[in-house]
């Protein structure tokens, strides 16, 4: 049975408190997820010697995530990838996005947003609503990301996005596994 707990992880420079959620099963696996960026901070798995090893890259404190540029473990979007010249055309209309990678738009800023977290049916559910026009994207996008730690040591991520207007969306988790 997966146990889910939460505790403060630290505060951002603006004073916003960040929560770290911990999912732990009976077979020695632990996953820690921050509500800041819906970020997977650590994944501890049992090794062959009876110890546990962290298999994802992450920072030890919130300052690392706030200052970081590698998106370690973050949930990225609205569009995971580069959009050349920070603009796209949809249904005959051109949308101008924020330039955050030279002249381009890279990933979006979900990695810098606070997601609302809750335990639901033994899973961690994190939600964020991206308002119409955030970073230049059309439509309000309601996002739900579910993290499930199974008893056979699998981490299952489920993404759901609902929008009230035509838009582009390409979501992913940006974990680096070692």
TABELHU-V194121 format. One record per run of one state. SS is the DSSP state (a for helix, b for strand, c for the rest). FROM is the first residue (numbers start at 1). TO is the last residue. If there is no record, write none. Layout:
ss:from:to
SS:FROM:TO
SS:FROM:TO
This chain:
ss:from:to
c:1:2
b:3:11
c:12:16
b:17:24
c:25:29
b:30:34
c:35:35
b:36:36
c:37:38
b:39:46
c:47:51
b:52:54
c:55:55
b:56:56
c:57:61
a:62:67
c:68:74
b:75:76
c:77:78
b:79:83
a:84:86
b:87:90
c:91:92
b:93:96
c:97:100
b:101:101
c:102:103
b:104:107
c:108:109
a:110:112
c:113:113
b:114:114
c:115:115
b:116:120
c:121:122
b:123:130
c:131:133
a:134:136
c:137:140
b:141:149
c:150:154
b:155:163
c:164:169
b:170:170
c:171:171
b:172:173
c:174:176
b:177:177
c:178:178
